[in-house]
Amino acid sequence: MVGWYHSHPDHPARPSAYDREHAWPWYSYVIVSVQSGAPGEMTSWRLADDRAEFSAEAIAIRQHASA
């Protein structure tokens, strides 16, 4: 396991105070903003070792050829 994902309905794709209180350092947290039922921005975050704040991570989507 390298991380978790969840959505934020009608809120930005940024970690909330609840997210920080319940997250663990060393894992990636992907958040998708859902506006009016439609998926929007997708971001990824990692909690600092001291649990003080999240840092944004880059998301890379790779396309693989069919076998």
C-alpha positions, 0 to 999 in steps of 0.5 A: 500500500502506497496511499489512499484516495478519497473525494471532497464533494463540493470542496477543493481537492486540498487536505482538510483539517480532518484529513491531517488529523487522520492521515499517516506520514509516508503515504500518498493521499489522492483527493478528487474534488467533486463539484455538483456530482462531476469529478474535477481537480485531482491532487496528491499530498504527503503528510510531513513526518512531524504531522504539521502540514501536507506537501503537494506531490506531482501526479504522473499518468502513464499510458501503456500499450495493449498486449 
